[in-house]
Amino acid sequence: MERTAGRSLLRDPVTIGLLVYGIYQLALGLVMVFAAGWFFRNVGPFGVRNDHYIRDNASMSLAFGVAGLAALRRPAWRFPVLAVFALQAAFHAVNHLYDIGRAHPKRDGPIDFVLLALSVVVLGWLAWRAASEERTP
């Protein structure tokens, strides 16, 4: 990786966040495509299993993963990509809050919501950092 302003990009929180979130989204999307049943049983046991809708959601995760990794090489993409990631996580958290009592097992509802809310905070902070870095010459 390049060095910029005397620090390694591998130590830059925005770079690390994009790398981790990009890989996570790619992995999540691939699991949903190739192991929809496992995903439903172990990650998203809400309602009735529907492999088509699981794979539909996989398409979003795969696109997010590609965009996150592409933003590693395109600094101008960092803020908009992270802002969209944060917005999607916020909408996802609100949906889980709405369905908090419908998770199976029941304890997963609050856990899922808290983890999603934390991801909103982290992604929002990373987006703020990326916007700040764009303004700094």
N, C-alpha and C positions, 0 to 999 in steps of 0.2 A: 504494500500500500504506500501511497505517497505520504510525504510529510508536508504539513502546511502550518505556517506561523509558528514553527518550532515545536509542534506536537504531532504525534503520530495519529493518523486517522483511526487506527485501531483503538485509540483511547478516547475518541470523540463520542459522546453519548448518542448523538444523532445517527452517526454511522453504525454504531453498535445496535441501536434500536431498529434501524431499517434492516440490518442484516438478520437480526434475531426474528423480528416480526415477519420479514419476507420469507425466511426459511420455514417458520412456524406455519404461515398461511399455505405455502406450497405443500408441506407435509399434511396439514389438515385436509386440503383439497384432494390430495392423492388418496388419503384414507377414505374419504367420502366416496370417491369414484370407485376404488377397487375393493373396499370392505364396508359397504353401506350398512350391512347387517351388524357388523361389529361396532360401527360408529353409533348406530341407533341404540344398541344395548348398553354401551359403555360411556357414551358422551352425551347423546341427545335423546333420551327416552321420553319424549313428550308426545302424547297422543298416539295415533295409529302409525305404524311404520309405513313409509312410502319412499321406496328407493329412488323413484324419479325425482322427487323434491329434494332428497338428500343430494343427489348428483347435480341438481339445479344450483343448490347452495355451494356445492364444490366449485362450480364455474366461477363464482364470486371470489372464493378463497384463492383459487389458482390465479385469477387476474390480480388480486391484491398482492400475492406473493411475487409475481413477475414485476408489478409496478414498484414494489418496495425495493427489490433488488436492482431494477433499472435506475432508481433514484440514487443508488450508491455512486453511479458514474455521472449523474446529471444533477449537479447541485441546485439548479433552478427548480427541479421537481421535488426536492425534499419537503419544503413547507406544504405545497398543495397535496402531495401524497399523504403526508402525516396528518394533515387536517382532515382529509377524507377518512383515513383510518380511525381517527378520534371520533368523528361524527357517526360512522357506522357502529363503532363500539358503544357510543352513547345510545343510539337507537336500539341496539341489541340489548343493552342493560335495561332500558325502559320496558322492552318486551318481556324480559325475564322478571322484572318487578311485577308486571301485570299478571304473569303466570306463576308467581312465586310459590303458590300453594298447589300447583298442578304437577310439580316434578315428581319423578319416581326414581328412587325413594324420596320421600318428603324433605329430608334434610338437604338434598341437593339444590332445592330452590334458593334458599338464602345463600348457600355457598356459591352457586353460579352467579347470583346477582352481585355479591361482594367482589368476586374475582373480575367480573366484567366492569364494575364501577372502578376498580383499581386500574384496569387497563385503560379506561377513559382518562384517568388522571395522568398516567404515564405517557400515553400517546399525545394528550394535550400539551403536556410539558415538553415533549420532544418537538412537537409542532411549533411551540413558542420559541424553543431554542433555535430551530431551523430558521424561523422568521427573523430572529435577532441576528443570526449569522449572515443572512442575506443583506441586512442593513449595515453590517460592519464591513468596512473596506479591507 
